[in-house]
């Protein structure tokens, strides 16, 4: 992939596809991590005299204008982080966007309204998507792909626009790809992968692909209960994907054949219901009461997982160990994160809820080697899939 160093950007309009899909509470941004991750590329371009037009999506407005998904609060926060004003266009490719884009001077920055307000952005009809991409490309002279969290989507701004303009990868995308290559091509060993989160089905591909690469696979979070059930244990009211049991049994057998150390919880915090203040107790993971649900890994499991991480040389972590949003059930996720920090390994936090947990729990971000901005994109890369946004930048 070409980098922005290869582009002559001074005095030229540069369309930057960023990932600014941040959580909002009304107009308040509750986690600005993705905005902060976009700042270095935007700053570099602006300082080199580019006229920077940033485009991004927020939420799932499904091709319609929805005020609650406006990027206006993001524009304000981006301006604060850049230390320079950010002009905001009230549409994506309409009169406001054109006026804002054409009014930029060298070194100035603008942000377009939410790309997903336009049905052409996510259209599966190549012609409709291409028509929108042409209008978006018409705002600029160059394209920089820097939204790693969206590169696994075949969307107009990610896949079609770079085919219409001279293009390069932004610094964030370059860094993400370099890190993921370290995890897939020749990782230092022992190589440990920690998977959590709610659903096994979200991680099927990555488990299948990594079983041939890792030394240990640690499974926690909601997905662990499907593994425990597959082994014949009672999981009570815990999250369970019964339709995945046969697949999981296959993974357990394959791990044993390949000599992969598959590590599951040995105890859990079993609660009377899904609530912050739910009554709960520590029980053996193999004997969860029928009227209880596991909401976090227990103290013995935290110690077990930390021990399995202590000698690791490479660790990829994706998915929390429990319902970290509830303070009472955040201890397992904290324990794993702290074990990663203490390990001295090359540690990669695979975006999504894991990255959000690191920030919510107040853990030092520089305690990890890399915190990815793209949960889904990271997982698909590790599955071995071709990501449309990266393929477009490699052309």
JONORCOR-V802956 format. One line per field, one symbol per residue. phi: phi as a letter, one per 30 degrees, with the letter a starting at -180 (. if undefined). psi: psi as a letter, one per 20 degrees, with the letter a starting at -180 (. if undefined). burial: 1 if it has 9 or more other ideal C-beta (glycine too) atoms within 8 Angstrom, else 0. Layout:
phi->???
psi->???
burial->???
//
This chain:
phi->.dcdddccceicdcdcdcccdcdbbiccdcaceddddddedddeddddidccccbacbibdhibdbedcddeddedddddddiadbdcddbcbcddddddddddceicbbbddeeddcdddceddeddddddeddddddbcbbbcbcedcddcdcedccddddcbebadddddededddddddccaddcdcccccbidcdedcedddeddedbccbbcbbiddddddddddjcdchcdebcddcddddedddddddddiddcccdcabdccdacaecddabdbddcbdedcbbdcadddddeddddddcdcdcbbcbbjddadddcedbcdddddddddddddiddcbcdihdddddedddidddddcdacdcbdddddddddjddceddedddd
psi->pqrihipnipjqpooooroknqpqncjppiojghghhigggggggghjjqnpopqrrpbmiljqpohijqjghhgghggghhkqqoqppjagjbgggggggiiqrpiqpqpqrohjiphhgjpiohggghgghghghiirhqppojmhijijpmqgiggggiiiqprrprhgggggggghhhhhgmqqqqoppopbagphhijgghgghihjhrhqoppaahhhhhgghhijqpjcjqppnhijggghhgggghgghikpooprqiqrooqirnqgjpprqprphjlpqhjrppirqrhhhgggghhiihjqhppppopriamihphikihgggggghhghihjroppplachgghggghikqphjiqhpoqinggggghghijqppghhhhhi.
burial->10110010100111111111110100001011111011111111110011111111111010100100111011111110110101111011100111111001001111111111111111100001111111111011011111111111101111111101101111111111101101110010011111111011011111111110010111111111111111001011011010011011101101110001111111111110000001010010100110011111110011011101110111111111111101011111111111111010111111111111111110100001011111111111111000111111100
//
